[in-house]
Amino acid sequence: MDIKKIPETLAGENRPATIRLNGPGGKPDYASDGTRSTIDIVGVYSDQYQAKAKAFRDAQQEEGAVELAGQERNIVVNGWAIVGWHGIEDNGADIPVTDENVKAVLTAAPWIYDQVSIGLNNRDALFTVAPVNS
């Protein structure tokens, strides 16, 4: 590893990568406008992800904090990487990307959670090449 390239590598973690979503049967999923449904994620070393992780750790230190475990924790942690989406809709309009909506989508659609998880665990493929735009 070339130590001089570490800052460049970490900077790539802040650049969103687009995952083209498949539906629960593995076939491509499409938005109501006919384009592919997508989710944009940043890497686990990105500024956004690290800030949300710190806020979560800080909140866990407070007295009476509710501890998350198992799949619920995994959903929240993977959701920190989501910075945008297209085709996650309500009545044909994209729903806003909020922490609450991210948790709701990843909970209701485990096949989307799986694709985000795979994307985060395959950072080399997602974050060392130009993002896919379609």
Secondary structure, DSSP 8 states (H G I E B T S, - for coil): --GGGHHHHHHHHHS-EEEE-B-TTSSB-B-TTSSB-EEEE--TTSHHHHHHHHHHHHHHTSTT-----HHHHHHHHHHTTEEEEES-EETTEE----HHHHHHHHHH-HHHHHHHHHHHHTHHHHHSS-----
